[in-house]
Amino acid sequence: MKSPQEIEELIESARGWYARGLMCPAELCVREVFDSNPNHADAFHILGEICLKLGLPEQAATAFEKVLEFDAGSESAQENFQIAQERPAPTAFTTPNYLLIKSWGHGFWSDVTHTLACLLISEITGRIPIVHWGRNSAFDDGSDNNAFHLYFDPVSDLTIDDLAGIETLTIYPDKWSKENLREEDLEIWEGKGARLGGILYLNRAETLVVSDFNMSIAELLPWIPESHPMHGQLHDDIGRYLAEKYLSPVVAIRDEVRSFFDTHLAGRSPLAVHIRGLDKQFEVSDLDDKNNAILKALDKKHPEGPIFLLTDDEGWLAKFRDQYGDRVVTTDCERTTGHVGVHNLPLDEGARLGREMMLDTYIALACDKFIGNGLSNVSSMISLLKQWPGDSCELVSRTYFRGLAYGIHIVVEPKLQAHKVFSGNAGSYPDGIIHALERIDASSSPVPDFIDYRDSIDLNRAFQRVADSLNGKRCFEAMMRLQTVNALFIGRPPQQLPTTIQYLNMLIFLAELRRQSGDQHIVLDQMVFVLNSLSRQDQDREMRLKVNALTVAYNEGHMAACENGISACLENYLPEIAAPMAKDARDVLIAMSQEFENQRSYGLLGEIDLAVDQQPRENVTP
């Protein structure tokens, strides 16, 4: 439940987004208010205005009627209610109309859930769906073929090529034309046709609408009309209805699933368990705790019998085999160690990874029980695709799918321009990135707007794109760009990093962006790794970077990382160069000591005092 102050802030945000013509984030703010206060009059008023703007008078009238229930004297609500009643309802199509569903280019099941939401839109609006996952799909086969059909049967008889033959084709959004329908990543994050949510597709007169940005069933729940069979149903029931109707795995995958299950699991009452490792730890800070909770649930629910294990992490596979021996059954799929997700490895074998994802998922669905982590799309999808009886399906966290993806529909404005991103103790724009921007070579090989994991990248150009995003006050976009670059280097040895100092700058920069964007997770393990890898060739810059890094850790409340950073500064101390840095470190540590009452910090303060001027000084005492 949100506090009254938080609700008022959401209302103000909704009004601000509406005033700027951004209906999606405005509506999502209103929905967040309803989660805490389903009878909030101001929220209903804003919702009514959104409905009028979208040409949905019936829904608008319902919203303004709600306002009048709580505030009968509201003249604006009465006036808008009258306007809504007088406006004609959208007319049904008399000729075929179409919805082209493109991949939005992220995880496999993320693209599938986006596709399912679009299929719901097609049913609500009476459009013929055409699913086409192009070259931006991370799970294509490198050709121009429809990657969706590598895994699932077509959802309709039409293809993307059939659309070009329709003479009277009109298209929404207008960034699309007959000639560019196969183009990918076209103004997804920026531009007039960017970040389009589901509500913008509910009342369009164009013969073709194109969706290429993430859509979710959760955001469409309030908009399902009474005439639809899923009106008023729960999220998972709607998802299961759509999956059963549209998601039919291709024959080759169905046959391989059946063959594997019959050979290894049939007649043995197997339990499937999904464990995520690798890069997921940077997204879920307590991932180890959640994985250990899965193990406890497994031991309680399934003390004997076969365990079908889905995991991308070699370390977790080894742990399971050590603990459960030959009870563990797995498919032969790509796994790795370290901190890089399999989908981020430079394998250029997207179709194989997609096939392995399908096999693991559908074998798990054939098992009697399942345990997983709801913060994983794989686990969430397994829980959704089957009506599991009783308590046979257990997720240790609430599934992602039921939440509203508010963040991707908004642009979080940074506090300052790109050259002044850091504020306070964090210092100025990182020297390494400035250096990179100053040395941009116009002849460098181009990189995609969002760097493709499978392409080599020019870091100078990559950093320039980050800076461009910030100068345009697109903080969330800048963070996404930088995370994409960072994913290429997680877990690599120092000699494979672009330059160690430049990489540490990037991590500090990323941490600050995440804080400004409201994301409290930072990649501290990476920071510590790079700090420990720094050469001593440029001691002054090294010390400054270490202080910046530990300051970021302090701002996030990570005491251990602060203390480790301070210790690293002292170990590599050069008096004639690093004294100012030690003073800065002392200021951070004093603040940390006072806030967290950490005893070890006081001892380190004494060490810093000695390091700064070789003279003990009066110190802060506990």
N, C-alpha and C positions, 0 to 999 in steps of 0.2 A: 504494500500500500504506500502511495506517495503522500508526502506531507502537504498541507494546504499551500505552502510556499512553492513547492515543486509543481503542484497543479497550476498555480497562477503563472509560473514560468512557462509551462507547456502551452497555456492559453495564449500568452503573449507571443510565443514562438509561432503558434498556429496562425495568429493574426498577421505576423510578419511575413510568413511564407505565402499566405493568401494574397497579401498586398503586392507581393512580387510576382504573382501569377504562378506560383509553384504549388499546385494542388496536392501532389503526392505527399510531400513532407507535412503540409498543413493537415491533411486528413489523418496521417499517422500520429501526429501530435494529439489530435482530438481522440483517437482510439486509445492512446495511452491514458488520457484523462478518464475515459469511460471505464478503464480497467480498475481505477480506484474509486471513481464516483460516477456510476452509470446514469445519474440524474442531473448532471451538471448543465445548467441552462445555457451558459455561454458557449460550452462545447457544442451543444445542439444547434445554437445559432450559427456558429461558424460552419458546422457540417451542412446546414441548410444552404448557406451561401455557396459552399463548394458544389453542392448538387445543382443549384441553379446555374452556376458557371459551366458545369459539365453537360447541361441539357437534360437533367434528370428531375423533372418537376414533381413526380409522384414521391420520390424519396425526399425531395426538398420540403414538400408539404408536410410529410410525416415529421421531419425534424423541427420545423417551425411550430407545428402543433404541440410537440413536446415542450418547447420553450414556453408556450402560452399556458401549459399546465402548471408550470412553476412560477411564471410571471405573467399573469393575465393582463397586466397593464402595459406590456411592452408594445409600443407603437411600431417599432421597426419589425418585430416578429409578426405582428398582425398584417402589416403592409406586405411583407415578403410572403406570408402564407397566402394572401390573396393573389399575388403575382404567380405563385407556384400553381395554384388551382386553375388559373386562367390559361396557363401555357399548355400547348398540346403535348401529349406523350410522344416519345419516339415512335416512328412508324416502322412496322416490320418490313423486312426486305421482300421484294417481289421477284427479284432475280438473284442468281447465285452471288454470294459475297464470300471473301476468303480471309483467312488468317495465316500468314507465313510465320512459322515458329523457327527461329534461328538459334543455334548454340550461343550461349553468352561466354563460352570459352574458359570455364573454370572446372572444378572437380566433376567426376563422372556423374555421381548422383545429384550434385548441384544442378547440372544441366538437365537431368531427368526430372527433378522436381520443378524446375522452371518450365519444362515442357508440359508437365501435368497441369500446372496452373494456367498455362496458355490454352490447353485443351478445355479447361473449365470455362475460360473466357469464350471460346468458340461455341460452347453449348449455351451459355447465357445469352450470347448475341446472335446466335443462329448462323454462324459463319462456318464454311468448310475449312477444316484445318489441313495445313501442309507443313510437315516437319522436315527441316533441312539443316543438318549440322554440317557446316562447311569446314574450311581449312583452319579456322580458329579453334575448332574443337581440339582439345589435348589428346583425343583418343581416335583420331582419324588414321587413315592408312597412307597418307601422303599424296593421295590422288584428289581429283575434283569430285569424286563420288560422294554421295550422301552418307556421312559417318553414322547417322542414326540407324541406317539399314544394315550396318555391320552387326547390330545387336538386337534390333526389334523389327517386326514386320511393319509395313506402312500403315499409317492411321487413316489414310484415304487413298483414293485412286489417282489423285493428281500429284504432280511433281512441280518443282520450282520452274522447270522449263515450260510447263503448260501455261504459266502466268504470262509469259512474254507474248503469247499468241492471242491474248484477250485485248481486242481493239479499244474498248471503252474503259480500260483500267485506270482508276484513280487510286492514289496511294497515300496512306498516312503511316508515319510522319513524312513530310515532303523532302527529307534528305534522300529518300529512295525514289528510283525510277525503274522502268523496265530494264534499262541497260545495266544497272549496278546491283541488282538483287543478289548476285553471288558475292558481292564485296563483303568483307568481314571487318569487324571493329570500326565501323563507320560512326564517328561522333558518339561513341557509347557513353563516355564520361563527360564530355564537354560539347556544348552546342545546343541548338534549338531542339533537336531530336534526341537528346541525351537523358539518361536516367528516367525513362518513362515507366511509370507504375501501372498496375492493372486497371485502376479506375479511369485512366485516360482512354481506355479502349471500349468502355461500356456503351458509348453512344457516338459512333463515328459513321458518317454517311458514305465514306469512300468505299469503293468496291474491294480494296485490299488494305489490310492493316498488317504491319510488320512488327514483330516483337524480337528484339535482340538484347534486351537488358533484363536482369533477374526479376522474375515475378514469383510470387508465392501464393499457395492456397490460403494461408493465414490472412493475407491482406484482402482477399476476395470474399471471405466468409460473410461479412455484413451485406454484401451486394448480390447474393444469390436470391433470385426472385422466388416467390411462392409457387410459381408454376414449375419450378425445377425440382426433380425428385430428391435433390440433396439439400433443399431449403431447410434450415434449422437443424441440420445434422452436425455431429462433431467432426473436428478437423480430420482425425485419422480415418473415420468412416468415409469421408469425402475422398481422401487420397486413395483409399483402397478401392472405392467405386471406380475412380478414374483409371487406376492401374489395371484392374481386372478388365476394363473395357478396352483400353488402348495399348497396354504394354504386353505384347506377346513376343517372347524371345524367339529368335530365328531358330529354325529346325536344328542346325548344326550345334548350337549351344544347348538346346534342350536335350539332344542326344548325348552330348558329352557329360552333362549334369547327371542324367539317368545312369549312364555307364559307370561313372565314378561312384555314385551313391550305392548302386547295386553291388559293386566290387568291394567297397571298403566299409560301408555303414549299414546296409540293409539288414533288418531283423535284429538290430543290436541296441535299439532305443538311444540313439546318439544325442548328445547336447552340443550345440554350436556356441562358441565364445569368440568375441571379437576384441582384440587388444590393439590399441594404437600406440605407437612410440614415435621415434624420430622427431620431425619438425613439429608435431602436435604439442610437444612440451612448451613451445614458445607461445602457443595459442591458449593452452589450458595450464595454468601455473601449478595446479595440484594434480597433474596427470598421474604421477606415481601413486598418489593416494587413491585415485579412482581406479587405477588398474589393480591395486591391491584389494580394493573393495570387490572387484570382479572376481578375484581369486577366492575370497572368502565366500562369496555367493555361490561360486562353483563348487567348493568343497561341501557346502551345506546342501545344495540342491542336487548334486550329482556325485556322490562319493565314490561311485564305481561306474564302469562302462565307458564307451568311447567318447572322446572329446574331439570334435571337429574345430580346429583352431584357424581363425582368420587373423593374420597379422602381417604387417609390412616390415617388422623389426626382427632382425636375426637374433638379437639379444633376448627378446621375449620368447622367441621360438626355442632357443637353447634352455631358457629357464623352465619352460613348460615340459620339455623332454626330460630334464633332470628331475623334475618333481613328479611327473605323471607317467614317464616311461612310454611304453608302447600303446598306452591308451590314446596318445595324441595322433591324430590323423590330419594331414594337410595336403593341399594341392601343391604342385611344383610350379611356383610362381616367383616373380621378382621380389626379392627382399634385400635389405641393406642394413648397415649400422651407421651410427653417428647421428647427425641432426638434420639431414636432408631427406625430405619425403621422396618416395619412389617416383611419384608423379613429377618431381622437380629434377630428377636425374637427367643428364643429357643423353638419353638412350635413343631418342627418335624412333621409338617403337610404341607409339600411342595405341595402335589397334591391338597389339598384344596385351598391353596393360588393361585396356578396356575389356577384352575378352576374359582375362584373369579375374577382373572385378566381377563380371557377370557370373562366372563359374562359382566363385566363392560365395557370392550372395545367394544364388539359387540352390546351391547345395545346402547352405545353412537353412534355407526355407524348408527344405525337405526333412530337416532334423526335428526331433520331438520337442526340444527346448532350446532357448537362446538366452544368452547373457551378453550385454554389451554396454557401451557408453553412449548415452544420448547426445553427447557433444560431438559425435562423429556422424557424418552423413551416411556412412555404411551401416552402422548400427541402427540409426533412425529409420533407414529405408527397410531393413530387415524386419523391424517391428511393425512397419506400416503395410508391407506387401502381403501379410498373412494375418488372418484372424486367429491369433494364438489362443488356445483354450486356457481358461483359468489363469494361473500365475506362471505359465510356462515360458513367458517372455519377460525378462527383467532388464531394465536400463538403470544404470547407477546415477545418471543425470537426466534431467528433463530434456526431451528431444529439441533440437534446433528448429525443427520444421514448424512447431506451433508458435514460434515467435515472429514478431514483425521486424523486418530488416530495415529499421529506420535509417541507420547510418549511411547506407549506400545511396539513398535518395537525396541526401543533403550535401551541401558544400560547407565544411567547417572553416570559417575564416581564421587564418592565423592572427596572432596578436600584432605581429609586425611584418614588414616586407621581408623578402627573401634574404637580403643582406643583413637583416637585424632579427633573425628568427629567435636567437637565444635572448633571454632577459635575465637580469639579476646575476646570481652567482654563476650561471652556466656560461657566461662569457659572450663572445661575439660569434658571428657566422664562422664555421670551422675553417681554419686556414687551408686545410687540404682540399676542401671543396672549392674555395676561392681559387686556389692554384689550378685546380682542374678546369674550372670555367675559363680562366684566363688563357689556357693553352689549347682551347678547342680548335681542332684542325678541320677546316671546312671540307677537306677532301676525305675525311674519315668515312669508312663504310657506314651507311645508314642503318639504323635499328628501328624496329617497329615502335609504334607509339607506346604500347605497353610491351616491354621487352619479352620476346618469346624465349622461354626457357631453353629451347633447342637451338637457338642462334647464338653465335659469339656476339659479345657486346663491346661497344666502345664506352668505357666508363665516363670519359669526359662528356660525351653526348648524353649519356644516361643522367649524369648529374645536372646537365643543362636543362633537361626536361623536368627534373625535380624543381629546379629554381624557377622555371617558367610557370609551373603549377602554383608555386608559392606567390610569385609576383601577381598572378591572377587571382590570388586569395582562394585557392582551391587546395586547402590543407589536406583533406582526406585523399584527394587524388595524388598529391605529392607523397603522402605516406604509402599509398598502394604502389606507386612507382618504385619507391626506395626499398620496400619490402621485396618486390620482385627481383631487384638487383641483389639484395642481401641473400635471398634464398639460394643463389648460385654459389655462395661462398661458405655457407654454414658447414662447419666441421672440416674444412680443408686445412692442410698444414700451412704455416706462414709463407713458405716459398711459392704457394699457389695463389696467394691473395694478391690483389692488384698492386698495392704497396701497403705494408702493414699500417703505417700511420694514416694513410688515406682511408683504409678500411675502418679503423677505429673512429675516425671523424664521421664516417657514414653511420656507424652504430650510435654514436652520441646524437647525431642529427636525427636519426630515426626515433630514438627514445624520446627526444623533445617533441617531435611531431605527434607521436602517439599520445603523449600527455595532453597536448593542446587539442587533440581530437577526441579526448575523453576515454582513450584506451589506456588502462592502467598497467598493461603488460609491457615489459621491456626485455630485451635479450641480454640479461646480465651475464649469463654463462659465456656468451660470445665475447662480451666486453672484457671479462676477466681473462679469457683465453688470449685475446689480442694484446691486452696489457702485458701479459707475461711473455709475449713473443716479440715485443718491441726491441729493436736493436738500440745500441747506445751511441749510435753515430750522431744523433741530433738530440742531445740530452735536454736542452731547453724546451724544444717542442714536445718531447716525450713527457716531461714533467707536466707541462700545461695540459696535455691531452689526458693524462692520468687524473689530474685534479678535476677536469671537466667531467670525466667519466664517473668518478666517485661522487661528484655533485649531483649528477643525474640519478645515481643510485640513492643518494640521500633524499632527494626530492620525491622519490618513489617509496621511501620508508624502508629501504633494505639496509639494515645496520651492518650485517655481516659483509656485504659487498663494500660498504664504506670503509670498514676497518681494514679489509684486505687491500683496498686501493691505497689507503694511507700507508700501510706497511710497505707496499710496493714502491711508493714514492720515497720512503726513507731508505730502503735497501739500495736504491740506485742514486742516492743523493750525491750531488757535486756542489759543495758549498758556494763557490763563486758564481754559479749559474742558477741553482735551484732554490735559493733562499726565498725569493718572492713567492715561488710556488708553494713552498712549505708553509708560509704565512697564510696563503689562501686555504691550504688544506686545514690549517689549525682553526680557521674561522668556521669551516664546515663542521669539523669535529666537535668544536665547542657547542654549536647549535644542536648537533646530534646528541651530545651528552646530556644537555639540558632537557631535550624533548623526550628522549627514550630512557634516561637515567641508567645509562649503560656504564658499568664500572670500568670495563677495560678501556673505554675511551679516555678516561682521565690519565691512565698510564701512558697512552700514546701521545697525549698532549705534552707531557713532560719530555718525551723523546723529540717531539717537533721543536719545542723550545730550545733544546740543546742543539738541534740541527740548524736552527735559524741563526743563532748568534753565539753558540757555544756557552751560553750563560743561562742557567735556570732562571725562570722568572716566576712571579707569583701566578699561580694557576687557579683555575676554577676548581672548587672542591665539591665533592658530592654532598 
